Amino acid sequence: MIINNTAVLILLVSFFAMILLRVNIAFAVGMASVLCLWYMGIPLSNVCQQMVKGLNSFSLMAVPFFITMGCLMGSGGISEKLINLANACVGWMRGGMAMVNIVASYFFGGISGSATADTASLGKILIPMMVEQGYDADFSTAVTITSSVEGLLVPPSHNMVIYAMTAGGISVGSLFMAGYVPGALLAVSLMIGSYVISLKRNYPKGEPFNLKYFLEELGKSFWALAAVLIVVVGVVGGVFTATESAAIAVIYSLIVSVFIYRGLDWKGVWKVLGECVDTLSIVLILCGTSSIFGYCLTYLHVPDLASMAITSISSNRIVLILLINLILLGLGCIMDMAPIILIATPILLPLAKSIGMDPVQFGVIMILNCGIGLLTPPVGTCLFIGSAVSGVRIEKIVKATLPFYLCMLAALLLITFVPQISLFLPSLFIH
């Protein structure tokens, strides 16, 4: 194996230099790849070929559909329904509104599949509501942003589709089923942390549990929750592909938002679709440029080099697993989620498989690590959105979030070292 060290340095140094210069990640990936190919004398026509190859995937078409579905459902009056349902479930506990926030994120995550959408949509309602009831603003914001990560694990998650496409040969249905229990475990860990803090600060309880009220709110939320059933049951049951179910879910979410809940009119629909285009364009450009970057990495044997470098530190399986988690957490601090999945999967997945980790479990671990990265400076998207919504300074939110980081890391370690947390449901339903 002949290694062109200079080309590797040009690729990686130029990439990280552009990130530090705050160049958009999609363009940083593309320009670093072009510089590398130009140095090696490879025809730049390969750039176009690899971009087309990266976007020429039927499975990838599910990503814009899921993002559109999340935008429609998030703007269609569904947030309030899910908050009321969560309140009926857990509002009676000490620190009830914090519990409502966490459970509502689990429900909403299944609809939007996006942590940022969760933070923006639920945060606008719940943070002012919690402050009004006597909760500290920094605590309310910390609960909102950390619970939003549940949305990345609970299907349908477009990040899982991106991972499945990048990893190759992994069932989207398996990934969808694998996310439910880890998402619930994350929610429980955050609820424990919230309960302890609520006891210390004597935050209020809600109204006692009322079965009638719960059933009423469940009935009102039925149409929203049914969207998740359409997608998950359709994909897992083999009725639809992920792309087909996503397309059906978009039509369904449009009908529910406009005609059933009446949270959107047609003018509002066009506005939401216009906002979707910004997100979709960046995601698809990133998928195209990342395929060039991946081509360069493979051509230069970077995955092999990375694997040898990591295994040279230790041959102990536990140490290697912890190192993989540390690398992903570190990348999450400086990069957004989609590029990490697209770039790190070809490098770290072979190593994870070599130490006996299932690719489905690795996908869940990667997404959770990247989700924690959304809460950390300097690129913490959810952190910035939470600060903008609540009006609380970022430093104060970070301090309030520290106990919840510990809860999330505890959940991450359990998911890492107990494979069945992720693999139990896929083993039951996917054959």
Secondary structure, DSSP 4 states (H G I P E B T S, - for coil): ----HHHHHHHHHHHHHHHHTT--HHHHHHHHHHHHHHHHT--THHHHHHHHHHH--TGGGHHHHHHHHHHHHHHTTHHHHHHHHHHHHHTTSBTHHHHHHHHHHHHHHHHH--HHHHHHHHHHHHHHHHHHTT--HHHHHHHHHHHTTHHHHSSS-HHHHHHHHHH-S--HHHHHHHHHHHHHHHHHHHHHHHHHHHHHHTPPB-PPP-HHHHHHHHHHHHHHHHHHHHHHHHHHTTSS-HHHHHHHHHHHHHHIIIIIS----HHHHHHHHHHHHHHHHHHHHHHHHHHHHHHHHHHTTHHHHHHHHHHHH---HHHHHHHHHHHHHHHHHHS-HHHHHHHHHHHHHHHHHHTT--HHHHHHHHHHHHHHHTTSTTS-HHHHHHHHHH---HHHHHHHHHHHHHHHHHHHHHHHH-THHHHHHHHHH--
